[in-house]
């Protein structure tokens, strides 16, 4: 019985050290979040007729008319 418990604890400790060794390392706190300027969306020209789809729909010609309201401040302070 004690041998099985010791074996279990040894496997548990070994798996912990292996998971810590292969885990991704933090790149530091100097990483900047993505902004809307970093994304390249196909957008319509001014005055182009626009279709509005409600729900899921496949279309041949698509563009991004609007996308989200991204916050620049924390929700809770």
C-alpha positions in Angstrom: 0.0 0.0 0.0 2.8 2.5 0.9 4.7 1.6 -2.2 1.7 2.5 -4.3 1.3 5.9 -2.5 5.0 6.6 -2.9 4.8 5.8 -6.6 1.7 8.0 -7.0 3.4 10.9 -5.3 6.6 10.4 -7.4 4.6 10.4 -10.6 2.7 13.5 -9.4 5.9 15.4 -8.7 7.5 14.3 -11.9 4.5 15.4 -14.0 4.5 18.8 -12.2 8.1 19.4 -13.1 7.7 18.3 -16.7 4.7 20.6 -17.2 6.6 23.5 -15.7 9.6 22.8 -17.9 7.6 22.7 -21.2 5.2 25.5 -20.4 5.3 28.7 -22.5 7.3 31.4 -20.8 5.9 34.9 -20.4 7.4 37.2 -23.0 7.4 40.1 -20.5 5.1 42.9 -19.7 6.3 45.0 -22.6 3.9 43.2 -25.1 1.4 45.7 -26.6 -2.2 44.7 -27.2 -3.5 44.6 -30.8 -5.3 47.7 -32.0 -7.7 48.2 -34.9 -4.9 49.8 -36.9 -3.0 46.4 -37.0 -5.9 44.6 -38.7 -6.5 44.9 -42.4 -10.2 44.6 -43.2 -11.6 44.9 -46.7 -13.9 48.0 -46.5 -16.5 49.5 -48.8 -16.0 52.7 -50.7 -18.1 55.7 -49.7 -21.6 55.5 -51.3 -21.5 51.8 -52.2 -24.8 50.0 -51.7 -24.7 47.7 -48.7 -26.5 44.5 -47.9 -27.3 43.6 -44.3 -27.5 39.9 -43.3 -29.1 38.7 -40.1 -27.7 35.4 -38.9 -25.3 33.2 -40.8 -25.0 33.7 -44.5 -22.5 32.9 -47.3 -21.9 35.6 -49.9 -19.4 36.0 -52.7 -18.6 39.7 -52.2 -18.0 40.7 -48.6 -16.5 43.5 -46.7 -16.4 44.7 -43.2 -18.9 47.5 -42.6 -18.4 47.7 -38.9 -16.6 45.7 -36.2 -17.1 45.8 -32.5 -16.6 48.5 -30.0 -13.2 47.9 -28.5 -12.5 49.4 -25.1 -9.3 51.3 -24.4 -10.0 51.5 -20.7 -10.6 48.7 -18.1 -14.2 47.7 -17.4 -13.5 47.7 -13.7 -11.1 50.1 -12.0 
